[in-house]
């Protein structure tokens, strides 16, 4: 391979605990080293600057998803799970499937859910404030609220919803190497996957949810009937964990930066933007891969066909060439353009739902809680792709 510039090689492990605990020094090293680097530990390329990450996301012709958005190249090795019909396909196969999900999860659909979501959020906050004030913000808010509204929106029955989180954990772990994280989550999969697969079938879904909307599209011939349960599965695997980690990130930020909580309470209309800033600041989805479909140049670096390149969303979202004071959490920041939900034709299909859930729970809390106090050290949850917390001990002070 001929190269216009000499590629630096970095030896840090983007799937190791040291990186998970504190990725920011490695993010800085990535951006400083150049537009593209070699990640020598895994024999892949990496990009940590906003310009290159955005360019890759926007170019699905030269950088494909159909060979896997994880480290495994599906052209060379079988995946640990069935590939997503949306996240891991390219046009033309991707186009009708994405169109169905875009319509099912449209702004109009979100508008219909808004009142019920607000009611659920306010009821949860009242329940929390009626207690002793000490809670685990991850278990009792970031997980509890999405698990109370998302499955209903999909059309799932009440029982068994606890299976959604370990299944999503496995899906995102499977995008990394065969390390202990993947092995541990793989061991949890059989009973969880059985429940997931059973509840992707038409007869397990209510007639008025997102799942029924997907089957209705199949009935109209917009997708194949056999694709419908797989699209429901894609929705279940990617529609919860990122939201949980996004809400958890926002609560963690507000516990650390109480002046911004005061600002939100004074201006509740900032709730949506505050959630966006938490997504930019913490980047719950840290990384995704693409694979080159041909020899291609990226910012003067020539990449061969079949090269895996790891996009560091967390590094791009803190790139000082794109963001002023990027390491500062600021709920008044103009956040448009962040890559926390990806970008291009594969931008997170559930982004509108995640944004709605984030906005309503932050609004409900701002209405009734004067302060979110961190009362013990949080505990991090480790995942090959996601960044989030396993526990966030807080005290809610009623207004």
C-alpha positions in Angstrom: 0.0 0.0 0.0 1.4 3.4 -0.9 0.8 6.2 1.6 0.9 9.9 1.1 2.0 10.3 4.7 3.7 8.1 7.3 1.1 6.6 9.5 1.7 6.7 13.3 1.0 3.6 15.3 -0.7 3.7 18.7 -0.6 0.7 21.1 -3.5 1.5 23.5 -6.3 -1.0 23.8 -9.7 0.6 22.9 -11.4 -2.5 24.4 -9.5 -2.6 27.7 -10.5 -1.5 31.2 -7.8 1.2 31.4 -9.4 2.9 28.3 -12.9 2.4 29.6 -12.0 4.0 32.9 -10.4 7.1 31.3 -10.4 7.3 27.5 -9.6 11.0 27.3 -5.8 10.8 27.2 -6.0 8.3 24.4 -8.6 10.5 22.6 -6.1 13.4 22.7 -3.3 11.1 21.5 -5.4 9.9 18.6 -6.3 13.4 17.5 -2.7 14.7 17.9 -1.2 11.7 16.0 -2.9 12.5 12.7 -6.1 12.1 10.7 -5.7 8.3 10.6 -3.6 6.0 12.8 -2.7 2.3 13.0 -4.1 0.6 16.1 -1.2 -1.9 16.3 -2.8 -4.1 18.9 -5.6 -5.2 16.5 -4.1 -4.5 13.1 -6.8 -2.0 12.2 -7.0 1.7 11.5 -8.4 4.4 13.7 -9.8 7.9 13.3 -10.4 10.3 16.2 -10.8 13.7 14.7 -14.2 15.1 14.0 -13.5 15.8 10.3 -12.5 12.2 9.4 -15.2 10.6 11.6 -17.8 12.7 9.9 -16.4 12.0 6.5 -16.5 8.2 7.0 -20.1 8.4 8.4 -21.2 10.4 5.3 -19.6 8.0 2.8 -21.4 4.7 2.7 -20.0 3.9 -0.8 -16.3 3.7 0.2 -16.9 2.8 3.8 -19.5 0.1 4.2 -21.5 -1.3 7.1 -22.4 -4.6 5.5 -19.1 -6.2 6.5 -19.9 -5.5 10.1 -19.8 -2.4 12.3 -17.6 -4.3 14.8 -14.1 -5.6 14.5 -15.2 -8.9 12.7 -15.2 -8.7 9.0 -18.3 -10.6 7.9 -16.7 -11.3 4.5 -13.9 -13.3 6.3 -15.5 -14.6 9.5 -19.0 -15.5 10.7 -20.6 -13.1 13.2 -21.5 -14.0 16.8 -25.0 -12.9 16.1 -27.3 -12.4 13.1 -26.3 -9.1 11.4 -28.7 -6.3 11.8 -30.9 -5.8 8.7 -30.5 -2.0 9.1 -27.3 -1.2 10.9 -25.2 -3.8 9.0 -26.6 -3.5 5.4 -25.9 -1.0 2.6 -28.1 0.3 -0.2 -30.0 -1.0 -2.0 -30.9 -3.6 0.7 -30.7 -1.0 3.4 -33.0 1.5 1.8 -36.6 0.0 2.1 -35.9 -1.4 5.6 -34.7 2.0 6.9 -37.6 3.7 5.2 -40.0 1.5 7.2 -38.3 2.2 10.5 -38.1 5.9 9.7 -41.9 6.0 9.2 -42.7 3.8 12.3 -40.4 6.0 14.4 -41.4 9.3 12.7 -41.7 12.7 14.4 -45.5 12.3 14.2 -45.2 9.0 16.1 -43.1 10.6 18.8 -45.7 13.4 19.1 -48.4 10.8 19.9 -46.2 9.3 22.6 -45.2 12.6 24.2 -48.1 13.0 26.6 -47.9 9.4 27.9 -44.2 9.6 28.3 -44.5 12.8 30.3 -47.1 11.2 32.5 -44.8 8.2 33.1 -41.8 10.4 33.9 -43.7 12.6 36.3 -45.2 9.6 38.1 -41.7 8.1 38.5 -40.3 11.4 39.9 -43.1 11.7 42.4 -42.5 8.1 43.5 -38.8 8.8 44.0 -39.4 12.1 45.9 -41.9 10.3 48.2 -39.1 7.9 49.3 -36.1 8.6 51.5 -34.3 10.6 48.8 -31.4 8.2 48.2 -31.4 6.3 45.0 -29.3 4.6 42.4 -29.9 6.9 39.4 -29.0 4.2 36.9 -31.3 1.5 38.3 -34.1 3.7 39.5 -34.2 6.4 36.8 -32.0 5.7 33.7 -33.1 2.1 33.4 -36.5 2.3 35.1 -38.0 5.0 33.0 -37.1 3.6 29.5 -38.1 0.1 30.6 -41.5 1.5 31.6 -42.2 3.3 28.3 -40.1 1.8 25.5 -41.5 -1.8 25.6 -45.0 -0.4 25.7 -44.3 1.7 22.6 -42.9 -1.4 20.8 -46.0 -3.4 21.8 -44.3 -5.9 24.2 -46.2 -7.5 27.1 -45.4 -6.6 30.7 -43.5 -9.7 31.6 -39.8 -10.4 30.8 -38.7 -6.9 30.0 -35.6 -7.4 32.1 -34.2 -9.5 29.2 -33.8 -6.4 27.0 -30.8 -5.0 28.8 -28.5 -8.1 28.8 -29.4 -8.7 25.2 -28.4 -5.2 24.2 -25.3 -5.6 26.3 -24.3 -8.7 24.3 -25.0 -7.0 21.0 -22.7 -4.1 21.7 -20.1 -6.3 23.2 -20.1 -8.5 20.1 -18.7 -5.5 18.1 -15.4 -5.8 19.9 -12.8 -8.6 20.0 -13.2 -12.0 21.6 -12.3 -10.7 25.1 -13.7 -11.6 28.5 -16.5 -9.0 28.2 -17.8 -10.7 25.1 -17.4 -14.2 26.6 -19.3 -13.2 29.7 -22.2 -11.6 27.8 -22.3 -14.5 25.4 -22.8 -16.9 28.3 -26.0 -15.0 29.2 -27.4 -15.1 25.7 -29.3 -18.4 25.2 -32.3 -17.8 27.5 -32.4 -14.1 26.8 -32.3 -14.6 23.0 -35.1 -17.1 23.2 -37.3 -14.5 24.9 -36.2 -11.8 22.4 -36.9 -14.0 19.3 -40.3 -15.1 20.7 -41.3 -11.5 21.3 -40.4 -10.4 17.8 -43.2 -12.5 16.4 -46.5 -10.8 15.3 -48.6 -12.7 17.8 -46.5 -11.5 20.8 -47.0 -7.8 19.9 -49.9 -5.5 20.6 -51.7 -4.2 17.5 -50.9 -0.5 18.2 -47.1 -0.5 18.7 -44.0 0.0 16.6 -43.7 -3.8 16.1 -47.2 -4.0 14.6 -46.3 -1.0 12.3 -43.3 -3.1 11.0 -45.6 -6.1 10.3 -48.1 -3.8 8.6 -45.3 -2.6 6.2 -44.6 -6.2 5.4 -48.3 -6.8 4.7 -48.1 -3.9 2.2 -45.1 -5.5 0.5 -42.6 -2.8 1.5 -40.4 -5.4 3.1 -40.4 -9.2 3.0 -42.6 -10.8 5.7 -39.6 -12.8 7.0 -37.7 -9.5 7.5 -40.3 -8.1 9.9 -39.3 -10.1 13.0 -35.6 -9.3 12.3 -36.4 -5.5 12.1 -38.3 -5.8 15.4 -35.2 -7.5 16.8 -33.0 -4.7 15.5 -35.3 -2.2 17.3 -35.1 -4.1 20.6 -31.3 -4.6 20.4 -30.5 -0.9 19.8 -33.5 0.9 21.2 -32.8 0.8 24.9 -29.1 0.6 26.0 -28.1 3.8 24.3 -31.0 5.6 25.9 -30.2 4.2 29.3 -26.6 5.3 29.0 -27.6 8.7 27.6 -30.0 9.4 30.5 -27.4 8.1 33.0 -24.7 10.4 31.4 -27.0 13.4 31.8 -27.7 12.6 35.5 -24.0 12.1 36.1 -23.2 15.4 34.5 -25.9 17.3 36.5 -24.7 15.7 39.8 -21.2 17.0 39.0 -22.2 20.4 37.6 -25.0 21.7 39.8 -24.9 25.2 38.3 -26.2 23.7 35.1 -29.0 22.0 37.0 -29.9 25.4 38.4 -29.9 26.7 34.8 -32.2 23.9 33.6 -34.6 24.4 36.5 -34.8 28.1 35.5 -35.2 27.3 31.8 -36.9 23.9 31.5 -37.0 24.4 27.7 -33.3 23.6 27.7 -34.0 19.9 28.6 -33.7 18.6 25.0 -30.5 20.5 24.4 -29.2 19.4 27.8 -29.7 15.8 26.8 -27.9 16.4 23.5 -25.0 18.0 25.3 -24.7 15.0 27.7 -24.6 12.7 24.6 -21.8 14.8 23.1 -19.9 15.2 26.4 -20.0 11.5 27.5 -20.7 9.8 24.1 -22.6 6.7 25.3 -21.7 5.0 22.0 -18.0 5.3 21.9 -16.9 3.5 18.7 -18.1 1.8 15.5 -16.2 0.3 12.7 -16.5 0.6 8.9 -14.8 -1.4 6.2 -13.4 0.0 3.0 -15.0 -1.3 -0.2 -12.1 -0.2 -2.4 -8.7 1.6 -2.2 -9.6 5.0 -0.8 -7.9 8.1 0.4 -8.9 9.7 3.7 -7.3 13.1 4.4 -4.2 12.1 2.4 -4.0 8.6 3.9 -4.5 5.8 1.4 -6.5 2.8 2.8 -6.6 -0.5 1.0 -9.8 -2.4 0.2 -11.0 -4.4 3.1 -9.4 -2.2 5.8 -11.2 -2.0 9.1 -11.3 1.5 10.5 -12.5 2.3 14.0 -14.3 5.6 14.4 -13.9 7.1 17.9 -17.2 9.1 18.4 -16.0 10.1 21.9 -12.8 11.6 20.5 -14.6 13.4 17.7 -17.2 14.8 20.1 -14.4 16.4 22.2 -12.3 17.6 19.2 -11.2 21.2 19.9 -11.1 21.9 16.2 -14.9 21.5 16.1 -16.0 22.5 19.6 -15.0 25.4 21.8 -14.0 24.3 25.2 -15.0 20.7 24.3 -14.2 19.3 27.8 -16.7 21.6 29.4 -20.3 20.5 29.9 -22.6 23.3 28.8 -26.3 22.9 28.3 -26.5 26.1 26.3 -24.0 24.9 23.7 -25.1 24.6 20.1 -24.8 20.8 19.9 -25.9 20.2 16.2 -23.4 18.1 14.4 -22.3 15.9 17.3 -21.8 12.3 16.3 -23.2 10.7 19.4 -25.9 9.1 17.4 -23.7 8.4 14.4 -24.4 10.0 11.1 -25.2 9.5 7.4 -27.7 6.9 6.3 -26.9 4.7 9.3 -27.6 7.3 11.9 -29.2 5.8 15.0 -32.7 4.8 13.9 -34.1 5.3 17.4 -32.6 8.7 18.0 -36.0 10.5 18.1 -37.2 8.1 20.7 -34.0 8.5 22.8 -34.3 12.3 22.6 -37.9 12.2 23.6 -37.2 10.0 26.6 -34.2 12.1 27.6 -36.1 15.3 27.4 -39.2 14.2 29.3 -37.3 12.6 32.2 -35.0 15.6 32.6 -38.0 18.0 32.4 -39.9 16.0 35.0 -36.9 16.0 37.4 -36.3 19.7 36.9 -39.9 20.5 37.8 -39.6 18.8 41.2 -36.0 18.2 42.2 -33.9 21.2 43.5 -30.7 19.3 43.4 -29.1 16.0 42.3 -26.4 15.2 44.9 -23.8 12.6 44.3 -23.4 10.7 47.6 -20.9 8.0 46.7 -18.5 7.1 43.9 -20.3 5.8 40.8 -19.4 2.4 39.4 -18.7 2.0 35.7 -20.3 -0.6 33.5 -17.8 -2.1 31.0 -18.8 -2.8 27.4 -16.8 -3.0 24.2 -18.8 -0.3 22.5 -20.9 1.6 25.1 -19.8 3.9 27.8 -22.0 4.1 30.9 -22.4 3.5 34.6 -23.6 0.5 36.4 -24.5 2.5 39.6 -24.8 6.2 40.4 -25.7 6.8 44.1 -27.5 10.1 44.5 -29.8 12.0 46.8 -32.7 13.8 45.3 -33.6 17.1 47.1 -37.2 18.1 46.6 -37.9 21.6 45.4 
